Amino acid sequence: MKVNLMENMTVKDVRAALRKVKTVLVPLGVVEQHGYHLPLSTDIHNAYEVCKRLSEKTGCVVAPPLNYSFSGGELPGTINISPQVMSLVVMDIIRSLTQQGFRNVILVLGHGGTENLNALGECTRLFLRQTPHSDIVLVVAPVWEFSRTWMRAVKKHDFHAALIETSLMMYWKPELVREDIQVDKGKIYEDMKLNQDNYLQVEKPFDNKYVIPKLRQKPEIKVGVMGDPRGANAELGKKVCEEIVKGLSKLIRDIEGRK
């Protein structure tokens, strides 16, 4: 099948697609730090490239990617918008797509983040609560959860800008991958390999459970890689991509085939 990218389609094209499928994919990314070897757009590609392959396989329409969300990182190049703003934009996108006839909206996440995931969960539940009599299906699909290889790597503390993400970028955008592989020095690197949220510095004016902590990126972070990118290769990226597409294609077929 051809890839149905909405930004390249006409009104007539979208009408024709809606006669065949009722599912639209919305790629969600972020502009954020990915070390010295990967571009700031890595998570955008993680979502958008998967969606292109899903469209080719299933015929679904791919909405233009939402490139901005909340990273929490503070290194140069990272662009944060608050999770609340992101979730309101996503709700309006869902509302617009369903008003024109799509019944199944799959939010394909190339970027996670605790704050982002919480906001997306809240906004999708609220949307459905406000449209109780509709037959709309909403899906929040983090791409990594559809790859056994990626999830095994996560269990081994392969997180941000490390082996899997580097391999994926070498597969679909090799021209954007640099050879300058560096990591942060000392304890902070080891801490971030243990837990992704260890990049945060937590401060309270005094210790009391009712006092809200102030969170910021630890100032000693200069690179921001969470894991070990060495050994990354395009073949591994292809394998991970194929696993994601296979898993999400099955989900799409199940949703499209429901009565």
C-alpha positions in Angstrom: 0.0 0.0 0.0 1.0 3.6 -0.4 1.8 5.7 2.7 -1.1 8.0 3.5 0.6 11.1 5.0 -2.2 13.6 5.7 0.0 16.6 5.0 0.5 15.4 1.4 -3.2 14.5 0.9 -6.1 16.5 -0.4 -9.6 16.7 0.9 -10.7 14.2 -1.7 -7.8 11.9 -0.7 -8.9 11.9 2.9 -12.5 11.2 2.0 -11.3 8.2 -0.1 -9.2 6.9 2.8 -12.1 7.2 5.3 -14.1 4.9 3.1 -11.5 2.2 3.6 -10.2 2.8 7.2 -11.3 4.5 10.3 -7.9 4.6 12.0 -5.6 7.6 12.1 -2.1 7.6 13.6 -0.8 10.7 15.5 3.0 10.6 15.9 4.1 12.4 19.1 7.7 13.4 19.6 9.8 16.0 21.3 12.8 18.3 20.6 15.3 17.3 23.2 18.9 16.5 24.1 20.2 13.1 22.8 23.9 13.4 23.6 26.5 14.5 21.1 25.9 11.7 18.6 22.1 11.9 18.0 20.0 14.8 16.8 17.5 16.7 18.9 14.8 15.2 16.6 15.4 11.6 17.5 12.1 11.0 19.3 10.2 12.6 16.4 11.7 10.1 14.0 11.0 7.3 16.5 7.3 8.0 16.1 7.0 9.3 12.6 9.1 6.5 10.8 7.1 3.8 12.6 3.8 5.5 11.5 4.9 5.6 7.9 5.6 1.9 7.9 2.3 1.2 9.7 0.4 3.2 7.0 2.2 1.3 4.2 1.1 -2.0 5.9 -2.4 -1.2 7.0 -3.6 1.8 4.9 -4.1 4.0 8.0 -3.8 7.7 7.7 -0.8 9.4 9.4 -1.5 12.8 10.8 1.4 15.3 10.8 3.6 14.7 13.9 3.4 16.8 17.0 7.0 17.8 17.5 6.8 19.6 20.8 6.1 18.2 24.3 7.8 18.1 27.7 11.3 16.8 28.0 12.4 18.0 31.4 15.9 18.2 30.0 17.7 21.6 30.1 20.7 21.2 27.7 21.0 23.5 24.7 18.5 22.7 21.9 15.9 21.1 24.2 12.5 22.8 23.8 9.9 22.2 26.6 6.3 23.0 26.5 4.3 22.1 29.7 2.6 18.7 29.8 -0.8 20.5 30.4 -0.4 22.5 27.2 0.7 19.4 25.2 -2.3 17.5 26.5 -4.7 20.2 25.5 -3.3 20.3 22.0 -3.6 16.5 21.8 -7.2 16.7 22.9 -8.0 19.3 20.2 -6.3 17.1 17.6 -8.3 14.1 18.7 -11.5 16.2 18.6 -10.8 17.5 15.1 -9.9 14.1 13.7 -13.0 12.4 15.1 -15.3 15.2 13.9 -14.1 14.5 10.3 -14.9 10.8 10.6 -12.0 8.9 12.1 -13.2 6.6 14.9 -9.9 5.2 16.1 -7.1 7.5 17.1 -3.7 6.0 17.9 -1.2 8.2 19.6 2.2 6.8 18.7 4.7 7.9 21.2 8.4 8.3 20.2 9.0 10.0 23.6 8.0 8.9 27.0 8.8 10.9 30.2 6.8 10.5 33.4 5.1 13.9 33.1 4.2 13.4 29.4 2.7 9.9 30.0 0.7 11.1 33.0 -0.7 14.1 31.0 -1.6 11.9 28.0 -3.4 9.4 30.2 -5.4 12.1 31.9 -6.4 13.9 28.6 -7.5 10.8 26.8 -9.6 9.6 29.7 -11.1 13.1 30.0 -11.9 13.2 26.3 -13.8 9.9 26.5 -15.6 11.0 29.6 -16.8 14.1 27.8 -18.0 12.0 24.8 -19.7 9.1 26.6 -22.0 8.1 23.8 -19.5 7.9 21.0 -17.8 4.8 19.5 -14.4 6.4 19.5 -11.4 4.2 20.4 -8.3 6.0 21.8 -4.9 4.3 22.1 -1.7 5.6 23.7 1.0 3.4 22.2 4.6 3.9 23.4 6.6 2.4 20.5 9.2 0.7 22.8 6.5 -1.5 24.5 5.8 -3.2 21.1 9.4 -4.5 20.8 10.6 -7.4 22.9 14.2 -6.5 21.9 13.8 -2.9 23.1 12.1 -4.0 26.4 14.8 -6.5 27.1 17.3 -3.7 26.6 15.4 -1.4 29.0 15.7 -4.1 31.7 19.4 -3.9 31.2 19.3 -0.1 31.7 19.4 0.9 28.1 17.5 4.1 28.2 17.9 7.5 26.6 20.2 7.9 23.5 21.8 4.6 24.1 22.0 1.3 22.1 18.5 1.0 20.8 17.7 4.6 20.0 21.1 4.9 18.3 20.5 1.7 16.3 17.1 3.0 15.2 18.5 6.3 14.0 21.3 4.4 12.1 18.5 2.4 10.4 16.2 5.2 9.3 18.3 8.4 9.4 22.0 7.4 9.3 23.0 10.7 7.9 22.0 12.4 11.2 24.1 10.1 13.4 27.4 11.5 14.5 30.5 9.5 15.5 31.1 11.7 18.6 29.9 9.2 21.2 30.4 10.6 24.7 28.8 10.2 28.1 28.8 12.2 31.3 31.7 11.7 33.6 31.6 10.0 37.0 28.7 9.1 39.3 26.0 11.0 37.4 26.4 8.7 34.4 26.1 5.5 36.6 23.1 7.0 38.4 21.2 7.7 35.1 21.9 4.2 33.9 20.2 2.9 37.0 17.0 5.1 36.7 16.0 7.5 34.0 14.6 9.9 36.6 18.0 10.2 38.3 18.7 13.1 36.0 16.5 15.2 38.4 17.7 17.2 41.3 15.1 17.3 44.1 15.1 20.3 46.5 12.8 21.3 49.4 13.2 24.4 51.5 12.6 22.0 54.5 11.7 18.4 54.8 7.9 17.9 55.2 5.6 15.6 53.2 3.3 18.6 52.4 6.0 20.7 50.9 6.1 20.4 47.1 9.7 19.7 45.9 11.5 21.8 43.3 12.7 19.6 40.4 15.4 20.5 37.9 18.0 18.8 35.8 21.2 18.2 37.8 23.7 20.9 36.8 26.6 18.4 36.4 24.9 16.8 33.3 26.6 18.0 30.1 25.8 15.2 27.6 22.6 13.4 28.8 23.1 9.8 27.5 21.4 7.2 29.7 23.0 3.9 28.8 25.8 2.7 26.5 25.4 3.5 22.7 28.5 1.5 21.7 27.8 -1.4 19.5 24.7 0.2 17.9 24.0 -0.8 14.3 21.4 -0.4 11.6 20.5 -4.2 11.6 19.5 -4.0 15.3 17.4 -0.9 14.5 15.7 -2.7 11.7 14.8 -5.6 13.9 13.4 -3.3 16.6 11.4 -1.4 14.0 9.9 -4.6 12.5 8.9 -5.8 15.9 7.1 -2.5 16.6 5.3 -2.5 13.3 4.2 -6.1 13.7 2.8 -5.5 17.1 1.0 -2.3 16.3 -0.3 -3.7 13.0 -2.0 -6.5 14.9 -3.5 -3.9 17.2 -4.8 -1.9 14.3 -6.3 -4.9 12.6 -8.1 -5.9 15.8 -9.5 -2.4 16.3 -10.5 -2.1 12.6 -12.1 -5.5 12.7 -14.3 -4.9 15.8 -18.0 -5.0 15.4 
